[in-house]
Amino acid sequence: MKLWLPLLVAPLLLMGCGSEESAAEPSSAATAKASALAEAPELDAKDPLTLLSAEGKLHLGGTRTDALKQFPKPEIASTISDLPKALHGQANYSAESWQVGGMGFGTILYDDHLCLALHQVEKMTDENFEALLQKHRDENRVTATEIRDRFVHYVFWETDTQRLMICGFRSPEGSWSVTSVLGAKNVMDVLRMSPTAANEDKDVANRTMSDFFDKTGKNLPPKPAPTQTPMPDSTGTPTPT
């Protein structure tokens, strides 16, 4: 598992589908990235979103130490300090992550204040994935945007400055690779952690996984009715589509 790869690249690589080169940033994205990062992320919010852990609750704006209290690093876990490629060259940003087995946690700081936290867990059951989603629905009283198809299930909660995303990727065996991210919206946009990017990646995942099932002779899992709630506006309120 490679923590800062684009969301659906890492699980596809584990299955032998795709390549790391497919994660490269398109040159056309450079201008949009520079614009998104032109202003510092807004980390103070009247009603902040919450990323839940077994230890408690995590909000933006704190320190890396605060984040690690919620997602403690196991003694045997390796530590990585590389920024995601999309943030290379951004002097105010720093990153640190740990990984062990099928689990990982990463933080991105802006001027030493938490602007993004990411937690990944592999091989999650249907029941545990739904329980994770429901706990966050109960905690974050903002109408969620859901994007769902045969192999992916995204849920987004948004305010004017923050975004919480939980992304599940279903493996051929039926378990879920789950990524939960809380971050400033401009940083998450640059890292393609948005409803717009999710719709694009959902289609890529379906094509790639359908080809994989064809080649292996396995039967495709049943396809749920596509679900997408209205896209949120800048205040986090869904608008009609």
C-alpha positions as CSV (number, residue, x, y, z in Angstrom):
1,M,0.0,0.0,0.0
2,K,1.4,3.4,-1.0
3,L,-0.4,6.1,1.1
4,W,-0.1,9.1,-1.2
5,L,-0.9,7.4,-4.5
6,P,-4.2,8.6,-6.1
7,L,-7.0,6.9,-4.3
8,L,-7.8,4.0,-6.7
9,V,-4.3,3.5,-8.0
10,A,-2.9,1.7,-5.0
11,P,-5.5,-1.1,-4.8
12,L,-5.4,-1.6,-8.5
13,L,-1.6,-1.9,-8.3
14,L,-1.9,-4.6,-5.6
15,M,-4.1,-6.6,-8.0
16,G,-1.7,-6.2,-10.9
17,C,-3.9,-3.7,-12.8
18,G,-2.5,-0.4,-14.1
19,S,0.8,1.1,-13.2
20,E,2.3,3.9,-11.1
21,E,2.9,5.8,-14.3
22,S,-0.9,6.2,-14.6
23,A,-0.8,8.2,-11.4
24,A,1.3,10.9,-12.9
25,E,-0.2,14.4,-12.8
26,P,-1.4,15.6,-16.3
27,S,0.5,18.7,-17.4
28,S,-2.9,20.4,-18.0
29,A,-3.4,20.3,-14.2
30,A,-0.5,22.5,-13.3
31,T,-2.3,25.8,-13.7
32,A,-5.3,24.6,-11.7
33,K,-3.0,23.3,-8.9
34,A,-1.2,26.6,-8.7
35,S,-4.5,28.5,-8.4
36,A,-5.8,26.2,-5.7
37,L,-2.7,26.5,-3.6
38,A,-2.3,30.3,-4.1
39,E,-4.0,30.9,-0.8
40,A,-3.3,29.3,2.6
41,P,-5.9,26.6,3.6
42,E,-8.5,27.9,6.0
43,L,-8.3,25.7,9.0
44,D,-10.5,27.5,11.5
45,A,-14.2,26.6,11.2
46,K,-17.2,27.5,13.3
47,D,-18.6,23.9,12.8
48,P,-15.6,21.8,11.9
49,L,-16.0,18.4,10.3
50,T,-14.8,15.4,12.3
51,L,-12.7,12.3,11.4
52,L,-13.4,9.6,13.9
53,S,-10.9,7.1,15.3
54,A,-10.9,4.4,17.9
55,E,-9.3,6.9,20.2
56,G,-11.7,9.8,19.7
57,K,-12.2,12.7,17.3
58,L,-9.8,14.6,15.0
59,H,-10.2,18.1,13.6
60,L,-8.1,20.3,11.4
61,G,-5.8,23.1,12.7
62,G,-4.0,21.1,15.4
63,T,-0.5,19.6,15.4
64,R,0.9,16.4,14.1
65,T,1.1,15.2,17.7
66,D,-2.6,15.8,18.2
67,A,-3.3,13.7,15.1
68,L,-1.0,10.9,16.3
69,K,-2.9,10.7,19.6
70,Q,-6.0,9.7,17.5
71,F,-4.1,7.4,15.1
72,P,-1.1,6.2,17.1
73,K,1.9,4.8,15.2
74,P,2.6,1.1,15.9
75,E,6.2,0.5,17.0
76,I,6.9,-1.7,14.0
77,A,5.5,0.8,11.5
78,S,7.8,2.5,9.0
79,T,7.7,6.3,8.8
80,I,7.8,8.3,5.5
81,S,8.2,12.0,5.2
82,D,7.6,12.6,1.5
83,L,4.9,14.9,0.3
84,P,2.5,13.7,-2.3
85,K,3.7,14.5,-5.8
86,A,1.0,17.1,-6.3
87,L,2.5,19.2,-3.4
88,H,6.1,18.9,-4.4
89,G,7.7,22.3,-4.4
90,Q,5.3,23.8,-1.9
91,A,7.6,25.2,0.8
92,N,4.9,25.7,3.5
93,Y,3.7,22.1,3.4
94,S,5.2,19.1,5.1
95,A,4.0,15.5,5.3
96,E,4.6,12.4,7.5
97,S,2.9,9.0,7.4
98,W,3.3,5.6,8.8
99,Q,2.4,2.2,7.3
100,V,2.3,-1.3,8.6
101,G,0.6,-4.3,7.1
102,G,-2.8,-3.3,5.7
103,M,-3.1,-0.1,7.6
104,G,-1.6,3.4,7.3
105,F,-2.1,7.0,8.5
106,G,-0.7,10.2,7.0
107,T,-0.7,13.9,7.8
108,I,-0.1,17.0,5.8
109,L,0.7,20.2,7.6
110,Y,0.7,23.9,6.5
111,D,3.0,26.0,8.6
112,D,2.9,23.2,11.3
113,H,-0.9,23.1,11.4
114,L,-2.9,20.1,10.3
115,C,-4.5,20.7,6.9
116,L,-5.1,17.0,5.9
117,A,-5.3,13.6,7.7
118,L,-5.7,10.3,5.8
119,H,-6.3,6.9,7.3
120,Q,-6.3,3.7,5.2
121,V,-7.5,0.2,6.1
122,E,-7.5,-2.9,3.8
123,K,-9.7,-5.9,3.8
124,M,-12.7,-4.4,5.6
125,T,-15.9,-6.3,5.7
126,D,-19.3,-5.0,4.4
127,E,-20.5,-4.7,7.9
128,N,-17.5,-2.8,9.2
129,F,-17.5,-0.5,6.2
130,E,-21.2,0.4,6.7
131,A,-20.6,0.9,10.4
132,L,-17.8,3.3,9.7
133,L,-20.0,5.3,7.3
134,Q,-22.9,5.4,9.7
135,K,-20.7,6.6,12.6
136,H,-19.5,9.5,10.4
137,R,-23.0,10.3,9.2
138,D,-24.1,10.5,12.9
139,E,-21.2,12.7,13.9
140,N,-21.2,15.1,10.9
141,R,-24.5,16.8,10.6
142,V,-24.0,18.0,7.0
143,T,-25.9,16.4,4.1
144,A,-23.6,13.9,2.5
145,T,-22.9,13.4,-1.2
146,E,-22.7,9.7,-2.2
147,I,-21.3,8.3,-5.4
148,R,-21.6,4.5,-5.7
149,D,-21.1,1.8,-8.3
150,R,-20.1,-1.8,-8.6
151,F,-16.5,-1.4,-7.3
152,V,-16.5,1.9,-5.4
153,H,-18.5,3.7,-2.8
154,Y,-17.6,7.4,-2.0
155,V,-19.3,9.6,0.7
156,F,-18.4,13.3,1.0
157,W,-19.3,15.8,3.7
158,E,-18.5,19.4,2.9
159,T,-18.6,22.9,4.5
160,D,-17.4,26.1,2.8
161,T,-13.7,25.3,3.7
162,Q,-13.4,21.7,4.7
163,R,-14.2,18.3,3.2
164,L,-14.4,14.8,4.7
165,M,-14.3,11.9,2.3
166,I,-14.6,8.1,2.9
167,C,-13.8,6.1,-0.2
168,G,-14.3,2.3,-0.4
169,F,-12.8,0.1,-3.2
170,R,-14.3,-3.4,-3.4
171,S,-11.8,-6.1,-4.2
172,P,-12.6,-9.2,-6.3
173,E,-12.8,-11.2,-3.1
174,G,-15.5,-8.8,-1.8
175,S,-13.6,-7.0,0.9
176,W,-13.1,-3.2,1.0
177,S,-10.0,-1.1,0.8
178,V,-11.1,2.1,2.7
179,T,-9.5,5.5,2.7
180,S,-10.9,8.2,5.1
181,V,-9.6,11.8,4.6
182,L,-10.3,15.0,6.4
183,G,-8.8,18.1,4.8
184,A,-9.0,21.7,3.7
185,K,-10.9,21.8,0.4
186,N,-8.2,23.5,-1.7
187,V,-5.7,20.8,-0.6
188,M,-8.1,18.0,-1.3
189,D,-8.9,19.4,-4.7
190,V,-5.2,19.4,-5.7
191,L,-5.0,15.7,-4.5
192,R,-8.1,14.8,-6.5
193,M,-10.1,14.0,-3.4
194,S,-13.4,15.6,-4.6
195,P,-16.8,14.5,-5.9
196,T,-15.8,15.5,-9.5
197,A,-12.7,13.4,-9.4
198,A,-14.6,10.5,-7.8
199,N,-17.0,10.4,-10.7
200,E,-14.1,10.2,-13.1
201,D,-12.2,7.6,-11.0
202,K,-15.4,5.5,-10.6
203,D,-15.6,5.1,-14.4
204,V,-11.9,4.2,-14.6
205,A,-12.3,1.6,-11.9
206,N,-15.3,0.0,-13.6
207,R,-13.5,-0.3,-16.9
208,T,-10.3,-1.6,-15.3
209,M,-12.0,-4.1,-13.1
210,S,-14.3,-5.4,-15.8
211,D,-11.3,-6.1,-17.9
212,F,-9.7,-7.9,-15.0
213,F,-12.7,-10.1,-14.5
214,D,-12.9,-10.9,-18.2
215,K,-9.3,-12.0,-18.2
216,T,-9.6,-14.2,-15.1
217,G,-12.9,-15.7,-16.1
218,K,-14.6,-14.6,-12.9
219,N,-18.2,-13.5,-12.7
220,L,-18.7,-9.8,-12.1
221,P,-20.4,-8.9,-8.7
222,P,-23.9,-7.5,-9.0
223,K,-24.1,-3.9,-9.8
224,P,-26.1,-1.7,-7.4
225,A,-28.3,1.0,-8.7
226,P,-25.9,4.0,-9.2
227,T,-26.4,6.4,-6.3
228,Q,-25.4,10.1,-6.3
229,T,-27.0,12.7,-4.1
230,P,-27.0,16.3,-5.4
231,M,-23.6,18.0,-5.5
232,P,-22.9,20.4,-2.6
233,D,-22.6,24.1,-3.1
234,S,-19.9,26.2,-1.5
235,T,-21.6,26.1,1.9
236,G,-22.0,22.4,1.9
237,T,-25.7,22.4,1.0
238,P,-26.8,20.1,-1.8
239,T,-28.0,21.9,-4.9
240,P,-30.4,20.3,-7.5
241,T,-28.8,18.6,-10.5
